Amino acid sequence: HPVGGCARGDIGVEQDANGVITMRGGGSDIWLTSDHFTFLHQKVAGNVRITATFLTRPTGVTLASKAGLMVREGLAADAQNLVITLRPDGIMNQWRPETGGEGEFSEFAIPDAELGFAIIKAPVHLRLERRGNEITTFYSLDGTTFQPVGDPVTLSGLDNEVEVGVALTSRDVDAAQRPRISEVQFRDVKIEKL
């Protein structure tokens, strides 16, 4: 589903016989007061955990090209949300604390941002948990031991029903001319009630 009018270009989702999902999408960014990205999502109610294994990092138009797991109050471009992002240069959280508000972000979940993926290599397992208004995120390199990414974030007033899923943006700020597409591969997406 394109969010924020990023329906131009070669966007889509395919799954192969081994369960590997390839997602392609464009969009200017998930940031500031309005988002433009591709979102594979479903509506869930109450407390929830979503986990996925990312086999590749997003192909980079820029170092800020992003793929990750998102919880979102709805599909409007300015919706309140949090996304744990897997970028070409690291893993971090970013969120919009209120509808139409400015985006905020955590530090990278690696010891030295300049190392990038020298220590974090695909596959990377990402997890996002929503308990009431509190969102907590984690990453794992082995699929067993999960490390927190930043501190839990409170999204005040988050509805009981939210959209959760995989988000992707190429961070192509020139998308009005000729959108460039990012691609990411993942598998084992699991959504569980808590």
FENRAFEN-V400849 format. One record per residue. N is the residue number from 1. D_CENTER is the distance of its C-alpha to the mean C-alpha in Angstrom with 1 decimal. Layout:
n,d_center
N,D_CENTER
N,D_CENTER
//
This chain:
n,d_center
1,13.7
2,13.7
3,12.9
4,15.2
5,17.6
6,15.8
7,17.7
8,19.8
9,19.8
10,19.1
11,16.0
12,15.9
13,15.2
14,17.9
15,18.7
16,21.6
17,24.4
18,22.8
19,19.6
20,17.4
21,15.0
22,14.7
23,12.3
24,13.4
25,12.3
26,13.4
27,13.1
28,14.1
29,11.1
30,8.7
31,11.5
32,15.0
33,16.4
34,15.0
35,11.8
36,12.3
37,9.8
38,9.8
39,8.6
40,10.1
41,10.9
42,13.9
43,15.7
44,16.7
45,19.2
46,19.7
47,18.2
48,15.7
49,13.9
50,11.2
51,11.4
52,10.7
53,12.4
54,11.0
55,14.3
56,13.5
57,11.6
58,10.6
59,14.1
60,14.6
61,16.2
62,15.8
63,14.7
64,12.0
65,10.4
66,6.7
67,4.7
68,2.6
69,3.8
70,4.8
71,8.5
72,10.4
73,14.1
74,14.6
75,14.1
76,15.9
77,14.6
78,15.5
79,14.2
80,13.6
81,10.0
82,8.0
83,4.4
84,5.1
85,4.7
86,7.1
87,9.4
88,13.0
89,14.4
90,12.6
91,10.1
92,9.6
93,8.6
94,8.9
95,10.3
96,12.9
97,15.7
98,17.6
99,17.7
100,18.5
101,18.2
102,17.2
103,13.9
104,14.2
105,12.7
106,13.7
107,15.5
108,14.2
109,14.6
110,17.3
111,20.9
112,21.3
113,18.7
114,21.3
115,21.2
116,17.7
117,17.4
118,21.1
119,20.3
120,16.8
121,17.2
122,15.6
123,15.4
124,13.0
125,12.3
126,9.4
127,10.3
128,9.7
129,13.0
130,14.3
131,18.0
132,19.5
133,18.1
134,16.8
135,13.3
136,13.3
137,10.9
138,12.3
139,12.4
140,15.4
141,17.3
142,19.7
143,17.9
144,20.5
145,20.3
146,17.1
147,16.9
148,15.5
149,13.1
150,15.0
151,16.8
152,16.0
153,15.1
154,17.2
155,16.2
156,19.8
157,20.9
158,17.8
159,19.4
160,20.1
161,18.4
162,14.7
163,12.1
164,9.6
165,7.8
166,5.6
167,4.3
168,6.3
169,8.7
170,11.8
171,12.6
172,16.0
173,18.0
174,20.9
175,19.4
176,22.6
177,24.7
178,23.2
179,19.5
180,18.2
181,15.8
182,13.1
183,12.9
184,11.2
185,12.9
186,12.1
187,14.4
188,15.4
189,12.8
190,14.7
191,14.6
192,17.4
193,19.3
194,20.2
//
